[in-house]
Amino acid sequence: MKNLFFLFIFSLSITTLTAQDASVEQSTYGVQTGFLGIWGHNESKLSNSIALRSELGLDAGFFSNSFVGSRGFILVPAITLEPRWYYNLNKRVSKSRRIDGNSGNFISVKTTYHPDIVIGSIADNINFISDISITPTWGIRRNVGKHFTYETGIGIGYIHYIKEKNVYINNKNDFSLNLHLRLGYRF
């Protein structure tokens, strides 16, 4: 009977130890690419399940102006801050799934600023107007091997265009859509 009691206490201590391991990483760095851009990021631990993602990258886009007859492809710098809550880390650990590199499902509030800088050439009569967007997002991140990751997410939010002098904007506010599929490398 004593042996069963000690075995029970030992198994509870192992379960408790594994539950304490379910935490986001202290800090993780990486680069990601997707259909419309390339980004470098860092995720810093705020609590066991919350990480702050800071990201610097280039968002790509296509434009067309039927009035002037111009169209093209541009790259715009993007600065993003995104607190992420990884809500299923304990469940993943209990099922012996990986959580390294913050692998898990997350809910976030993605805040992105696009300055009025364009990398590439556009006509002199076309202005890129800077904007800021706040988009609640649901997503997943998974690891493949030691360094490779993939990530997908979807969210709908709010975007505000920052008006410049002598520029007419039909709508200063609009809906933003965050729909992404990214492949990455983690350092």
N, C-alpha and C positions, 0 to 999 in steps of 0.2 A: 504494500500500500504506500509506503514511503517513497519507493521508486516511481510509482505512478504520479505521486504528488510533485516530486522534483522534476519529472519529465513534463508535467503540465506547466509548472512555473517556468521552466526553461523555454518551452515553446511560446509562452506568453511574452517572455522577454525578447525573443527573436522577432515576434510580430510587432512589438513596440519599437524595436530598433529599425525595422523596415519602414514603419510609418513615419519615423523621424527623417528618413532619407528622402522622402518625397518633397523636393524643393527645386525651384529654378536655380540655375547656375549663378554664381557670384557675378561673373561677367563673361560674355561670349561675343566674339567678333566674326564677321563674315562678309561675303559679297554675294549678291543675287542678281540674276538676270531674268527677264520675262519678255513677253511679246513686245512691250512698249517701254523698254528702258533698262538701265543698269544702276545698282545701288550698293553702297557700302553701309554696314550697320553695326551697332553695338547694343547689346541688351545687358542692363545692369539690374541686379537684384534689389528690390525694395522690400519684399517680404518673402515668405516661403512659396507663395503662389503668384506674386505680382512682380513683373519686370518692366523697366522703362526702356523702350526701344528708341534709340536716336538713329536717324538715317539721313544720309546725304547721297544724292544721286541725280540722274538725268532721266526725266520723263520724256518720252517721245510722243509726237502727235502729228496728225495730218490736218491740213487746213485747205479750205476752198472758198473762193469768193466769186460768185457768179456775176456780180456787177462789174468787176474789173477783169474777170477771166483768169485769175491767178489761182494756183494751187501748189501745194508743196508739202515738205516733211521738215519738222523742226525738233530740236532738243532743247528742253528747258530745265534749268536746275531746280531741284526739289529738296526742301529741308523739312523733315518730318520728326515729330515727337509723338510717341504712341505708348501710353501705359497699357500693358497686356495682363489680363488675369488668366492664368493657366488653371482651369477649373477641374481637370480630371487627372491630376498627377498621382494622387493616392490610388485611384482606380487602376491606372496603368501599372503602378508598382505592384499592386495586389495580384494583377494578372501576369506579372513577370515581363512586362513590356518596357521598352527603353524610354527614359525621360532625359537622357543626356542631351546637351545642346538645346534645352527647353523644348523637347519633343512632346507635343500634346495639343489638345484643343484649347482655343483661347477666345476671349471676348475682349475687345479693345475699343479705344476712342482714338482714331487716327486723325492727327492735326497736321496738315501739310501747308506749307507756304511756297508759292512759286513767284520769285521776283520777276520783274519785267526785263529779263535778260534772255536773249535767244541765241543759241549756238547753231550757227548755220546762216544762210542768207534768206532774207525776205525782202519784198519790195519796200521802197521808201514810204509808200502810202499805206502800209499795213503796220499797226501797232499791236504788240502783245501786251495785254493788261494783266498786271500781277493779281494774284488771288490768294485767299486763305480758305481752307475747307476743314470742316470738323465732321468726321464720319464714323459713327458706331459700326463696328465690324465684327463678324464671327469668322473664325478661321481655324485651320489645322496646320501643324508643322510636323514633319516626320524626317528622320535621319535614314540615310542609306549608307551603310559602311561607317567609317570613322569620321569623315569630313564632309560628305555630300548631304544636302538637304533638299526637300521640296516643300512648298508651302502654297496654300490656296486660301482665299478669303472672299467674303462678299459683305457689302454694307451699303446703306443709303444714308446720306446726310445732307449737310448744308454747305453751300459755297458762297463766299462774298467776294465780288470783284472790286478791286481798289481803283477808284476813278482817278484819272489823270486830268490835268487842265486841258481844256479845248478838245476833249474826247466825249462823244455821246455814247452812253451805254443804255440800251433798252431796258435791261433788268440788272440791277446791282446784286441781287440775291437769286439763288437758284438751288436746285437739288444737285448733290454730287453722288456719284456712283463709284464705289470701290469694288472692282471685280478683278482679282489678280490670281495668277498662277505663276509661281517663280521657282527656278532651280538655283541652288546656291552651293557655296563652298564655305565651310566653317574652319577658322584657324585654331 
